[in-house]
Amino acid sequence: MVWQDRGPDPMTDPAAPAVLEAFDAAQAAHLPPVTCYRAGIEAWRRAHPDQGPKYAIRKAVDVILTAKVHLRIPDDA
């Protein structure tokens, strides 16, 4: 199945490594999840200061979820 409403892969953006590094550092410091996501968002905003806050949040979270969340479908489905 192909998702038609998805834009380009957020992982190809040059800011993606900085977003993931900030997120991972916050997780390693055992900070709350919201703080980890905010760290990633702040990294994105530093790389893209011209983008609006809502757009930047969406893009940074896309990067984090693309890298960190893997959905599994059970074999018996």
C-alpha positions in Angstrom: 0.0 0.0 0.0 1.3 3.5 -0.9 0.4 6.5 1.2 -0.7 9.3 -1.1 -0.9 12.1 1.5 2.7 11.8 2.7 5.2 14.3 1.6 8.9 13.6 1.0 10.7 11.4 3.5 11.6 13.6 6.5 14.8 11.6 7.1 16.3 13.2 4.0 16.3 16.6 5.5 19.7 17.8 6.6 18.3 18.7 10.0 17.2 15.0 10.7 20.5 13.9 12.3 20.5 16.9 14.7 16.8 16.2 15.6 17.6 12.6 16.4 20.7 13.5 18.3 18.9 16.0 20.5 16.0 13.5 21.1 18.4 10.7 22.0 20.4 12.9 24.3 17.3 13.8 26.2 16.2 10.2 26.4 19.6 9.2 27.7 19.3 11.8 30.4 16.0 10.1 31.4 14.0 13.2 30.7 10.2 13.0 30.3 9.0 12.1 26.8 7.6 15.6 26.2 11.0 17.1 26.9 12.7 14.7 24.5 10.3 15.7 21.7 10.9 19.4 22.5 14.6 18.9 22.3 14.2 17.5 18.8 11.8 20.3 17.8 14.3 22.9 19.0 17.0 21.3 16.9 14.7 21.5 13.9 13.9 25.1 14.6 17.6 26.0 14.8 18.2 24.4 11.4 15.1 26.0 9.9 14.5 29.4 11.6 12.3 30.5 8.7 9.6 27.9 9.2 6.5 28.5 11.3 6.2 26.8 14.7 3.4 24.4 13.8 5.1 23.3 10.6 8.5 22.8 12.4 6.8 20.8 15.1 5.2 18.5 12.6 8.4 18.0 10.6 10.5 17.3 13.7 8.0 14.8 15.1 7.9 13.2 11.7 11.6 12.6 11.8 11.5 11.2 15.3 8.6 8.9 14.6 10.0 7.7 11.3 13.3 6.8 13.0 11.9 5.4 16.3 8.5 3.8 15.7 8.2 0.5 13.9 4.8 -1.0 13.5 4.5 -4.8 13.5 1.6 -6.7 12.0 1.1 -10.1 13.7 1.6 -13.1 11.5 -1.9 -14.4 12.3 -3.7 -11.2 11.1 
